[in-house]
Amino acid sequence: MPFRIPSIRCLKPPPISKARSSIPPSRALATAVSEPTEPTTPATPHARRETTFTDRLNAGPSLFDFTSPTDDPFPSHQPRTALVGKPGSPHQKEITRLPSWLQTPLPTPGSNPNLKSIKQDLRGLNLHTVCEEARCPNISDCWGGSDKAAATATIMLMGDTCTRGCRFCSVKTAKAPPALDPHEPEHVAEALKRWGLGYVVLTSVDRDDLADGGARHFAETVRKIKHKAPGMLVEALTGDYAGDMGGVGEVARSGLDVYAHNVETVEELTPQVRDRRAKYRQSLDVLREANRVRPGVITKTSVMLGLGETEEQLWRTLRDLREHEVDVVTFGQYMRPTKRHMPVHTYVTPDAFEMWRIRALDMGFLYCASGPLVRSSYKAGEAFIENVLKKRAGKRATALADGDIAREMSSIME
């Protein structure tokens, strides 16, 4: 009796018997024969778990996989992990340990009396520091000098609430922060005079809610400081004033000694890292305008590493900064403030930071502070810039004295 192939289509075909071995290989097993067959009921398929789009989406790559560069110029560091909490407890969780070169002592007031003393002065005058608001890892070092005159604190003007939301910054944000304190310039100048500092850094939150971005308030603070402490050197770390060069000029002409504005990262990563209103080219224009308004003023910027930048992008950034006549650049490791902020792409080793410091100096920068814990207002960098400014002032005084002597000799000869 010839073998007949059933006409039904099954999800799971029956096992092939020995009789099927006589079927030519060119004939498909699912092909119905031409002879009439009795109608049969299709088999019910087996129940399968429903698949959802969410399952496939979660299993696939994330947005960061597409936006992050693949070529990493820095040696990779595999962070160590540890379990904290009672073993077997539902509260036990895994945490990531920082590399050894990023571990710093906790800033406790008991470790140095200056911490408590400076905090009391700041709170008494209703002042804020970027050291506290941005959770700077160097606060115990900068605030822990042998006396308050040796300590360094970066005063943050115009409140503690910013109108921008950069993805690396832990400063509070709001569309409409509180109004400016009209007494703040006087209070800041009084506090700094009381401390007797030789070098001070002023910065501010961005205030896009104000017509001038707070430029006049910033400039007034610098003028008050120079009036109360003429010998004090002032570095102003400003915002971009939404590209308004009038605000840049207002601050640059206030009597400051160093004009600083941070580009933060390379041009390619700027849209991911900074607020959409902060633009890389706009920041370069701010630094160039400060140089144009105040020829000879030291201009300074800072770049974070570990965000996913490539070596070629960093080279291009340094070339852009030199083309815009920037004198000082600092490199520091990006540290994720909270889980709500963008993750760290790479923990850059101290050797890599040293490499970029040498490269920056070879390109003609006046000074470069580069290290995992370096920040835009860094103690060692301030000491170097202070010496440079004093030397420049001494040269100007010598030149003026030589000019006076030459004029006197000329009048005598006449």
Phi, psi and omega per residue, in radians:
M1 nan 2.245 -3.102
P2 -1.200 2.591 -3.134
F3 -1.384 2.346 -3.133
R4 -1.971 2.417 3.141
I5 -1.651 2.235 3.136
P6 -1.121 2.604 -3.090
S7 -1.518 -0.141 -3.110
I8 -1.384 2.715 3.111
R9 -1.895 2.025 -3.078
C10 -1.825 2.573 3.043
L11 -1.167 -0.552 3.123
K12 -2.189 1.820 -3.074
P13 -1.150 2.623 3.114
P14 -1.183 2.738 3.137
P15 -1.113 2.514 -3.112
I16 -1.353 2.157 3.126
S17 -1.499 3.016 -3.135
K18 -1.133 -0.486 -3.126
A19 -1.129 -0.442 -3.097
R20 -1.291 -0.216 -3.114
S21 -1.169 -0.271 3.117
S22 -1.476 -0.094 -3.129
I23 -1.330 2.334 3.131
P24 -1.054 2.513 -3.113
P25 -1.158 -0.352 -3.121
S26 -1.344 -0.186 -3.078
R27 -1.620 2.260 3.139
A28 -1.328 2.447 -3.102
L29 -1.199 -0.495 -3.078
A30 -1.559 0.102 -3.113
T31 -1.432 2.229 -3.130
A32 -1.297 2.554 3.095
V33 -1.371 2.811 -3.086
S34 -1.379 -0.267 -3.105
E35 -1.268 2.536 3.122
P36 -1.159 2.428 3.114
T37 -2.210 2.755 3.127
E38 -1.283 2.474 3.110
P39 -1.102 2.426 3.117
T40 -2.201 2.782 -3.136
T41 -1.517 2.246 3.136
P42 -1.061 2.553 3.133
A43 -1.252 2.538 3.117
T44 -1.385 2.175 -3.133
P45 -1.176 2.696 3.117
H46 -1.224 2.524 3.128
A47 -1.193 2.304 3.119
R48 -2.100 2.657 3.110
R49 -1.182 2.321 -3.138
E50 -1.177 2.314 3.057
T51 -1.706 2.472 -3.109
T52 -2.055 2.826 3.118
F53 -1.139 -0.549 -3.134
T54 -1.108 -0.690 3.128
D55 -1.041 -0.812 -3.109
R56 -1.198 -0.616 3.141
L57 -1.161 -0.774 -3.130
N58 -1.165 -0.523 -3.133
A59 -1.388 -0.263 -3.091
G60 -1.556 -3.069 -3.133
P61 -1.245 2.703 3.099
S62 -1.603 3.007 3.116
L63 -1.072 -0.607 -3.111
F64 -1.136 -0.507 3.113
D65 -1.152 -0.522 -3.133
F66 -1.481 -0.573 -3.054
T67 -1.565 -0.283 -3.107
S68 -1.502 2.381 3.087
P69 -1.193 2.689 -3.092
T70 -1.650 -0.449 -3.116
D71 -1.599 2.063 -3.075
D72 -1.891 2.067 -3.091
P73 -1.384 -0.086 -3.037
F74 -1.913 2.641 3.070
P75 -1.067 2.387 -3.097
S76 -1.335 2.554 3.071
H77 -2.220 2.156 3.113
Q78 -1.559 1.884 -3.111
P79 -1.129 2.496 3.106
R80 -1.446 2.593 3.111
T81 -2.070 2.768 3.129
A82 -2.631 2.651 3.087
L83 -1.679 2.279 3.101
V84 -2.082 2.563 -3.107
G85 1.899 2.964 -3.127
K86 -1.175 2.275 3.141
P87 -1.006 2.314 -3.133
G88 1.457 -0.140 -3.138
S89 -1.356 2.544 3.085
P90 -1.146 -0.284 3.134
H91 -1.533 -0.084 3.114
Q92 -1.201 2.360 -3.102
K93 -2.498 2.835 3.134
E94 -1.703 2.297 3.106
I95 -2.103 2.784 3.127
T96 -1.768 2.229 3.106
R97 -1.475 2.396 3.073
L98 -1.280 2.691 3.029
P99 -1.032 2.722 -3.064
S100 -1.038 -0.569 -3.082
W101 -1.325 -0.090 3.110
L102 -1.869 -0.002 -3.109
Q103 -1.490 2.231 -3.106
T104 -2.240 2.743 3.111
P105 -1.188 2.628 3.125
L106 -1.198 2.380 -3.134
P107 -1.403 1.499 3.131
T108 -1.766 2.407 -3.139
P109 -1.002 -0.517 -3.117
G110 -1.218 -0.369 -3.113
S111 -1.273 -0.459 3.112
N112 -2.727 2.236 -3.099
P113 -1.105 -0.370 -3.121
N114 -1.156 -0.573 3.116
L115 -1.011 -0.878 -3.122
K116 -1.168 -0.710 -3.103
S117 -1.131 -0.781 -3.137
I118 -1.157 -0.707 3.119
K119 -1.079 -0.686 3.129
Q120 -1.134 -0.730 3.105
D121 -1.075 -0.750 -3.112
L122 -1.149 -0.804 -3.113
R123 -1.185 -0.621 -3.129
G124 -1.133 -0.524 3.138
L125 -1.785 0.164 3.110
N126 1.004 0.802 3.139
L127 -1.903 2.760 -3.137
H128 -2.170 2.668 3.065
T129 -2.165 2.540 3.068
V130 -1.222 -0.362 3.101
C131 -1.032 -0.725 3.138
E132 -1.447 -0.820 -3.028
E133 -1.138 -0.651 -3.118
A134 -1.644 0.107 3.088
R135 0.963 0.885 -3.092
C136 -1.181 2.323 -3.132
P137 -1.265 -0.180 -3.089
N138 -1.670 0.161 -2.990
I139 -1.091 -0.648 3.140
S140 -1.217 -0.499 3.123
D141 -1.359 -0.847 -3.077
C142 -1.236 -0.628 -3.122
W143 -1.576 -0.001 -3.027
G144 -1.900 0.630 3.109
G145 -1.208 3.039 -3.129
S146 -1.127 -0.464 3.013
D147 -2.631 3.038 -3.074
K148 -1.135 -0.479 3.126
A149 -1.200 -0.465 3.130
A150 -1.552 -0.185 -3.122
A151 -1.418 2.833 3.131
T152 -2.290 2.294 3.072
A153 -2.418 2.420 3.116
T154 -1.731 1.954 -3.100
I155 -1.362 2.307 3.110
M156 -1.828 2.056 -3.070
L157 -1.544 2.872 3.002
M158 1.156 0.534 3.039
G159 1.655 -3.037 -3.097
D160 -2.008 0.260 -3.093
T161 -2.169 2.210 -3.073
C162 -1.799 2.641 3.101
T163 -1.544 -0.042 3.139
R164 -1.995 2.782 -3.093
G165 -2.216 1.241 3.079
C166 -1.192 2.544 -2.987
R167 -1.424 0.055 3.109
F168 -1.998 -0.168 -2.933
C169 -1.810 2.456 -3.109
S170 -1.761 0.085 3.105
V171 -1.181 2.483 -3.130
K172 -1.065 2.624 -3.125
T173 -2.244 2.640 3.077
A174 -2.878 2.645 3.106
K175 -1.238 -0.582 -3.103
A176 -2.318 1.465 3.115
P177 -1.152 2.931 3.089
P178 -1.045 2.774 -3.137
A179 -1.132 2.736 3.138
L180 -1.171 2.584 3.065
D181 -1.511 1.958 -3.100
P182 -1.144 -0.315 3.140
H183 -1.589 -0.047 -3.065
E184 -1.054 -0.788 3.122
P185 -0.973 -0.719 3.125
E186 -1.178 -0.743 -3.131
H187 -1.130 -0.722 3.134
V188 -1.109 -0.818 -3.130
A189 -1.074 -0.688 -3.138
E190 -1.158 -0.741 -3.137
A191 -1.132 -0.742 -3.110
L192 -1.211 -0.629 3.069
K193 -1.121 -0.674 3.140
R194 -1.134 -0.666 3.138
W195 -1.289 -0.489 3.141
G196 1.241 0.605 -3.130
L197 -1.256 2.654 3.048
G198 -1.632 -0.361 -3.087
Y199 -2.529 2.296 -3.120
V200 -2.352 2.552 3.091
V201 -1.983 2.220 3.047
L202 -1.923 2.381 3.014
T203 -2.397 -3.092 -3.116
S204 -2.767 2.806 2.951
V205 -1.330 2.836 3.024
D206 -1.387 2.345 3.137
R207 -2.177 1.292 3.115
D208 -1.208 -0.180 3.107
D209 -1.368 -0.202 3.131
L210 -1.722 2.602 -3.064
A211 -1.061 -0.713 -3.117
D212 -1.805 0.165 -3.127
G213 1.214 0.183 -3.115
G214 1.532 0.248 -3.085
A215 -1.101 -0.744 -3.123
R216 -1.139 -0.678 3.114
H217 -1.095 -0.755 3.119
F218 -1.097 -0.847 -3.118
A219 -1.100 -0.663 3.124
E220 -1.119 -0.638 3.106
T221 -1.113 -0.757 3.125
V222 -1.085 -0.765 -3.125
R223 -1.106 -0.687 3.113
K224 -1.102 -0.722 3.134
I225 -1.114 -0.799 -3.127
K226 -1.128 -0.519 3.120
H227 -1.261 -0.743 -3.093
K228 -1.429 -0.530 -3.125
A229 -2.409 1.402 -3.043
P230 -1.037 -0.487 -3.095
G231 -1.492 -0.087 -3.107
M232 -1.362 2.317 3.090
L233 -1.545 2.359 -3.030
V234 -2.089 2.197 2.995
E235 -1.874 2.257 -3.140
A236 -1.930 1.999 3.081
L237 -1.739 1.743 -2.946
T238 -1.827 2.972 2.973
G239 -1.489 -2.951 -3.106
D240 -1.708 -0.028 3.127
Y241 0.890 0.652 3.097
A242 0.949 0.531 3.116
G243 1.442 0.109 3.133
D244 -1.413 1.824 -3.102
M245 -1.233 -0.294 3.043
G246 -1.122 -0.692 3.080
G247 -1.158 -0.667 3.088
V248 -1.072 -0.803 3.127
G249 -1.120 -0.639 3.110
E250 -1.016 -0.800 -3.124
V251 -1.297 -0.707 -3.091
A252 -1.096 -0.540 -3.119
R253 -1.578 0.122 -3.040
S254 -1.379 -0.156 -3.115
G255 1.894 0.117 3.136
L256 -1.161 2.920 -3.129
D257 -1.899 -0.508 3.131
V258 -2.339 2.245 3.081
Y259 -1.854 2.046 -3.107
A260 -2.077 2.448 3.027
H261 -2.656 2.242 -2.994
N262 -1.615 2.273 2.992
V263 -1.414 -0.320 3.029
E264 1.264 -0.829 -3.085
T265 -2.696 -3.112 -3.132
V266 -1.276 2.852 -3.057
E267 -1.066 -0.693 -3.059
E268 -1.156 -0.500 -3.105
L269 -1.694 -0.103 -3.079
T270 -0.966 -0.787 3.136
P271 -1.088 -0.498 -3.140
Q272 -1.451 -0.529 -2.987
V273 -1.646 -0.771 -3.028
R274 -1.773 2.906 3.050
D275 -1.050 2.606 -3.059
R276 -1.067 -0.384 3.136
R277 -1.440 -0.196 3.110
A278 -1.678 2.105 -3.068
K279 -2.101 2.518 -3.081
Y280 -1.052 -0.904 -3.112
R281 -1.140 -0.576 3.101
Q282 -1.130 -0.677 3.101
S283 -1.152 -0.683 3.081
L284 -1.102 -0.682 3.120
D285 -1.127 -0.618 3.108
V286 -1.080 -0.798 -3.130
L287 -1.141 -0.698 3.116
R288 -1.173 -0.694 -3.140
E289 -1.111 -0.688 3.100
A290 -1.062 -0.666 3.089
N291 -1.200 -0.617 -3.127
R292 -1.222 -0.716 -3.103
V293 -1.278 -0.710 -3.141
R294 -2.112 1.432 3.137
P295 -1.015 2.332 3.135
G296 1.631 -0.217 3.111
V297 -1.199 2.494 3.109
I298 -1.335 2.217 3.091
T299 -1.904 2.552 -2.962
K300 -2.526 2.564 3.085
T301 -2.567 2.954 -3.091
S302 -2.378 2.534 3.140
V303 -2.263 2.290 3.061
M304 -1.563 2.427 3.051
L305 -1.910 2.760 3.134
G306 1.701 0.197 3.139
L307 -1.665 -0.095 -3.108
G308 1.961 0.229 -3.133
E309 -1.262 2.695 3.106
T310 -1.789 2.912 -3.130
E311 -1.117 -0.750 3.139
E312 -1.122 -0.655 3.109
Q313 -1.128 -0.670 3.101
L314 -1.192 -0.696 3.060
W315 -1.017 -0.784 -3.113
R316 -1.127 -0.649 3.118
T317 -1.127 -0.768 3.119
L318 -1.106 -0.682 3.108
R319 -1.140 -0.705 3.105
D320 -1.074 -0.727 -3.124
L321 -1.139 -0.705 3.113
R322 -1.190 -0.640 3.098
E323 -1.113 -0.487 3.116
H324 -1.690 0.302 2.986
E325 1.089 0.647 3.057
V326 -1.400 2.340 -3.042
D327 -1.605 -0.677 -3.001
V328 -2.216 2.391 3.073
V329 -2.336 2.499 3.079
T330 -2.170 2.549 3.077
F331 -2.094 2.331 3.093
G332 -2.503 2.804 3.140
Q333 -1.374 2.298 3.016
Y334 -1.228 2.262 3.117
M335 -2.075 2.157 -3.107
R336 -1.224 2.028 -3.087
P337 -1.168 -0.810 -3.139
T338 -2.500 3.029 3.118
K339 -1.213 -0.246 3.111
R340 -1.384 -0.216 -3.112
H341 -1.688 2.902 -3.075
M342 -1.104 2.523 -3.074
P343 -1.292 2.812 3.050
V344 -1.336 2.258 3.116
H345 -1.456 -0.748 -3.088
T346 -2.562 2.426 2.939
Y347 -1.622 1.871 -3.043
V348 -1.362 2.370 -3.089
T349 -1.363 2.728 3.090
P350 -0.997 -0.590 3.123
D351 -1.104 -0.678 3.118
A352 -1.172 -0.672 3.081
F353 -1.095 -0.717 3.125
E354 -1.124 -0.641 3.118
M355 -1.071 -0.773 -3.127
W356 -1.255 -0.494 3.060
R357 -1.111 -0.797 3.138
I358 -1.130 -0.725 3.131
R359 -1.088 -0.717 -3.141
A360 -1.130 -0.754 3.122
L361 -1.138 -0.651 3.107
D362 -1.136 -0.448 3.128
M363 -1.427 -0.133 3.060
G364 1.897 0.153 3.086
F365 -1.197 2.485 -3.139
L366 -1.101 -0.667 -3.120
Y367 -2.736 2.612 3.078
C368 -2.501 2.089 2.989
A369 -1.761 2.154 -3.040
S370 -2.456 2.115 -3.138
G371 -3.116 2.823 -3.096
P372 -0.991 -0.631 -3.086
L373 -1.794 0.165 3.112
V374 -1.264 2.385 3.055
R375 -2.165 2.984 -3.036
S376 -1.031 -0.633 3.058
S377 -1.886 1.567 -3.027
Y378 -1.952 2.409 -3.002
K379 -0.968 -0.841 -3.109
A380 -1.137 -0.693 3.120
G381 -1.120 -0.681 3.123
E382 -1.117 -0.682 3.135
A383 -1.106 -0.710 3.132
F384 -1.164 -0.818 -3.125
I385 -1.099 -0.643 3.104
E386 -1.053 -0.753 3.115
N387 -1.130 -0.696 3.111
V388 -1.078 -0.783 -3.135
L389 -1.124 -0.697 3.135
K390 -1.156 -0.682 3.097
K391 -1.113 -0.729 3.110
R392 -1.094 -0.729 3.132
A393 -1.123 -0.685 3.106
G394 -1.113 -0.691 3.118
K395 -1.154 -0.707 3.109
R396 -1.114 -0.714 3.132
A397 -1.128 -0.699 3.109
T398 -1.130 -0.727 3.138
A399 -1.127 -0.716 3.110
L400 -1.129 -0.716 3.134
A401 -1.126 -0.743 3.102
D402 -1.077 -0.652 3.120
G403 -1.162 -0.711 3.115
D404 -1.117 -0.719 3.137
I405 -1.136 -0.725 -3.134
A406 -1.109 -0.712 3.116
R407 -1.148 -0.690 3.102
E408 -1.115 -0.749 3.120
M409 -1.119 -0.665 3.129
S410 -1.136 -0.709 3.136
S411 -1.194 -0.583 3.117
I412 -1.163 -0.775 -3.119
M413 -1.113 -0.553 3.128
E414 -1.263 nan nan
